[in-house]
Amino acid sequence: MATGSAVPVERRLPGDEARALLDLTRDLVDGELRPRAAADEAADRFPREVFRTLGRSGLLSLPYPERFGGGGQPYEVYLQVLEELAAGWLAVGLGVSVHTLSCHALAAFGTEEQRERWLPAMLGGEQLGAYCLSEPQSGSDAASLRTRADLEGEEYLVSGTKAWITHGGHADFYSTMARTSDEGARGISCLLVPGDAPGLSAAPPEHKMGMRSSPTAQLHFDGVRVARERLIGAEGQGFQIALAALDSGRLGIAACAVGVAQAALDLAVDWARSRRQFGRPIADFQGLSFLLADMATRIEAGRALYLAAARRRDDGLPFTREAAMAKLFCTDAAMQVTTDAVQVLGGYGYTQDYPAERYLREAKVLQIVEGTNQIQRLVIGRHLTGH
């Protein structure tokens, strides 16, 4: 039933089209995202209409085939767009990454009939997706999930609870991993669940230290009926599908981390140039200029790492290890850079009058989502040793 192939994307070297796409993204960031980010974060307000704007601009479907309504862009270009979005507002950049992740199962493992039926709407710009793998008692140990999908005739009856779902309660569709047998990881299957399915409900959003405008909630499946035709791949293939999606999703998180770090560096550099102490700009002091230099170097190294991994993906080469390395390095770098940015601003960096403290709070979650950085080290280590 499933193809299991990588999503077919025509290879395009970054050129005029890519530069135009990045220019469009920067214009949207400056005009639509950055001016309202702080207020919406403070108010815990989810900017659903912003995603519609991005969708109508073609930015919600960049790495998917044009014949299904996608942008046909290589990951190398898509991730740079994601970095720009995250630099303006992480909740939006990460939201686009999650939507892309939620489309991956159908695009890469669905049948041609399934793709033609559902993918154009998912990529059309009006819908927003979510990815349902984690549960209250299974985070890093995702293979131990308990949500069940029992086949009754031509429908699966889904019951259980998913946790830490970005866009939970707001998404139009959920790529959901559920247990169809008791065979461990081989008993997990993937279902494309409509957001308005009877019996599906969301708990109140989690109260988070950062990313407050991005709703994260538990999802309750209370006997949700899902048509058998919405099974993506074969029964028992869901864990394989989930891991394949996470490889790509980790590159999205890496790009978002570099975006947040770049925003923090830009703020710190502007502050160092304008802030005067002892009769001169604080940028003139070697201790501070060295700090800025280290921040910039971490960002450039992270950007090079995620782009190198993206090129492997675009060329059809294995990239699991490289994606884990990019996610690990870029998110750790973002945490260090945002911490240093607060230090550059001194007391002002610790207040909500400047975005430095928000960047710091946002960076932390990037070390956790799409597999903690401890899991990334485990993945990398296993690739090195073969165990």
N, C-alpha and C positions, 0 to 999 in steps of 0.2 A: 504493500500500500504506500510505503514511503519511498522517497528518492534517496534521502540521506545525503544528498550532494550539497556542496557549498552553494550559497546564493550566487547565481551567475551575474557578474558585473563586468561590463566592458572596461578594459584597462585604459585609463586616460591619464597621461602625465599632467601634473598641475600646470596650467597655462592661463590664457586669457579668460576662459570660462570659470576656472577655479578662482582667479583673482576677482572676477565680477561677483561671484557667489560670496566671497569673504567681504567684499565691499558692501554688498547688500546686508549681510549679517551685522557688520559694524554699524551701519545706518539704523537698523532695527534696534540694536542694543542701545545706541545713543538716544534714539527717539522714543522707544517703547519700553525698554527694560530698566535701564539705569535710573531714570528719573523717579520711578515708583518702587524700586526694590526695597529701600529702607522702610518706607511706610507700610507696605504690605507685609513685610517680615514682622514688624512690630505689632501689626493687627492680626496676625495669623490668618491672612487673607489669601486664598488660593486664586491665582490669576488665570482662570480657565480661558478667558477670552484672548489672552496673550498666546496661548497655544493654537487657537484658531487663526490668529494673525500669522503665526509662523507656518501653520499648515497651508494657508492660502498662498504663502510665499514660497512654498515647496521645501521648507526646511524640516518637515517631520518625516520625510521619506527618502532622504538623500542616498543611502547605500543600497537601495532596492531597484529591481529592474524597471525600466521605463514602460515596458508593455503592461505592467500592473499598476502604473501610476506613480512609480518611484522616480528618483532623480538620476539613477544610473551612474552615480558618482563612486569612485573608489573610496575605501575606508580612509586612505591618506588625506583626502579632501574633507570628507565628512567629519573626521576627528578635529580638524582645524576649525571648522565651523562650530563644533561643540565647545572647543576651548574659548572661542570668542563669546559664545552665549554665557558660559559659566563665569567668565571674567566680569560680565555685566550683572549677572544674577544667577547664583548657583542653583536655586530651586528650579529655574527654567532650563538651564543646561542639563542638569541631572534628569529633569523630567523628560526632555527630548531623548536622552540616552535610555531611559526606562521604556519609553514608547518604542524605540528602535529594537530594544531587547525583546519586548513582548511580541513583536511582529516576526522575530527570527524563526520561531518554531514552524509556523505555517510556510514562510518563504523558503526555508531550507529543507523541511522534511514533509511538507504537505504534498498531496498528489496534484497533478496539473488541474484537475477539476476543482479541488478545494481552493487552490490559489486563484483561479479565475472567478470563483464564486465570492470569496470573502476578502482577498487581499486588496483589490482596488479601493474598497471602502475604508479599510484599515490604513491605507496609505494616502487617502484622498485629502486629508487635512482637517476634516471635521471631527473625526474620531480620535480618542486618546486611549491608549492601552495600559495594561498593568501586567506584571509578571508574578505569579503565585507559586513559590517554592517553599519558603520558610514557614515554620509553624511555631507555636509557643514553646514546644519542647524539642524542636529540631531546627537548629540554625546551621552551624558548621557541619553537623552530622545530618545532612539533608536526606540521606538515604533511609533514615529512620522515620520519615514522615508517616502520619497516621490517617490523614484524610482519605476516605474510601470512595471509590466509584464502582458500584456494583451494576452489572449489566442486567437489565430487565427488558427482554424483548429487543426493541430497537432504541432504547434509551438507557443511559447511565444514570443511576441515582447517586448523587454526590452528597456526602455528609462529612463534616469536619470543620476545622478552623485553621485559617492561614494567618500569619503574623508578619508585621513589618512591611506591609504592602504599600508601596508608593502609589498614589492616586486611588487608594482604597476608598470605595464609595463614590468616586467620581469617574472612574474609567468606563468606557463603552464596551470593552471586552477584556477578558482575563485569560492569559495563557497559564493554565493551571495543571500542576503535577499532582496526581492522585493515585492511590494504591488500588490496583485492579486484581492483585493477588498477594499472597503472603511470602513471595520469593525474594525478599530483601530488595536490593536495588533493581533486580530484574522484574519486580512486580509493580513498578511505577509506570504510569502512562500519562500522556499529555492530552488535555482537552481544551478546546477553545470555547470558553463559557461567555455567553452574552451578559453584558452588564446589567440588563434588566430582567434576568431570569428569576421567576418566582422562587422564593425560598433563600435567595442570596441577599445578605444584609451586611452592613459595615458597622463596626463599633465606633464610638467617638474617637477622633484622631488622637494619637499620642501627643503628649506635651514634651517637646524636644528642646534641647539647649540651642539648637541652630536649625536652619532650614525650616523655619516655622510656617512659611507660606506654602510649603509642600506637604500635603496631607499624607500621613503615614498611619495606617489603621489595620486592625484585625478584620478579616472577612469571615463571616459565618455561612457555611453551606448547610442548610437544613432541608435535606431531601430535594436538592436542586436536580431537576431533570434536564439532561443534556443529550441531544440526539447523537446516536452512534456515529453519524456522518461527521460529527465534530471531533472525532478522535484523530489526532495528528500523529502520523507514523503508525507503527504497529503497537498492539498491546505489549507492554513490557519494555518499550523503547524510550519511555519518558525520561529516565535518568540520563541516558545518553544525549537526548535532546536538550535537557536542562544544562548539562555541562558544556555542550557545544555553544549554547547561547551565552553562557557565562564567560567563555573565552573572549567573545566579541564585546560583551558588556564591560569586562575589565578594562579593555582599551578605552571605552567611553569614560569610565571613572578616572583613568589616568589623564585623559585630555581635560576633563573637568577640573582635576586637581591642579594642573598646570595653569588653567585659566584663573582660578582663585589665587594662586601664588603670584601670577603676573599682575593681577589687580592690586595685591598687597604691595608688591615691589614698586609699582607705579606710584602708589600713594606715598610710600616711604621716601622715594627719590624726590618727589615734589615737595614733601615736607622738609627734607634735608636741605634742599636748595633755598627754601624761603625762610625757614626758622633760623634766627640769629641768636647766638650766645657769645659772650666775650667779644663782641664787636664784629663778628663775622658769621657766615652761614655755617651751620653745624656740619654740612657736607665737607667742609675743609679739614675737619678733624680726622686724622688717620684711622682711629678706632672705629668711627662710624662708617667711613668710606670702605674699610675692609669688610664690615658687616654687609653693606650693600653689595659688594663684589661677590661675597659668598652666596648671597640670596640669588643674584643673577645667574651665577654659575650653576646652582642647583636647578633652576628653571630651565636653562638651556640644555642641560644634561637630560632632564626628564622629557623635554619636548623631543629631543633626538631619539630617546628610547622608545617612546610610544609611536613615533612616526616610522621607525625601523620595523617595529612589530606589525604596524599597519601594512607596510609594503610587503611583508611576508604573507599576510592574509590575502592581499590583493593578487599576489602571484600564485596563490593556491598552495603555498607551503605550510607545513605545520607551524603553529605559532602559540601553542598553549603555554610553553615555558616563557616565551618572550612576553606574552600578555601578562603573566603573573609577575614577571620582573618589572614591567612598566607600571602596573598597578601598585606594586610594593614601593618602588622608588619614588614615583611621582606623588603618591599620597603622603609618604613620610617627608618628602621635600616640602610639600605644601604646608604640613604642620610646622616644620621648622621655619619656613619663610614667613608665615603669618605670625608666628610667635615673635620673630625678630622685627617684623613691621610694627607690632605693638610697642616693642622696646624703643624703636627709633622715634616714635611719637611721644614716648615717655608717658606722663600722666594723661595727656590727651588721648593716647592710644587706648587707655582703659575706660574711656567714656563712650557713650553712644552718640556723641556729637560727630564722631568720625567712624568710617566703616571698618577700621582696623580690627576692632573687637569682634565685629560680625564675621569677618573673614576667618579669624581664629576659631570661632565657634563652628563655622561651616566646615573648615578643613578637617576637624576631628572625625566627623561622620564618614569621610571618604576613606579612612583607615579601617572602617568596619564593613561597609556595604560591599556587595558582590564578592563576598568571601573576605574574612578578616586578613590582615597582613600576616598573621601567624599561619593562616591557611596558604597564603601565597608562598611563604617560605617552605612549607611542606611540599607544595606542588613542585617548586624549583628543585628542592632537595631530591625528590623522587626521580625527577628527570635526570639529575646528575648521577645518581647512584644506581638507577634501575630498580629500586625497591619501592 
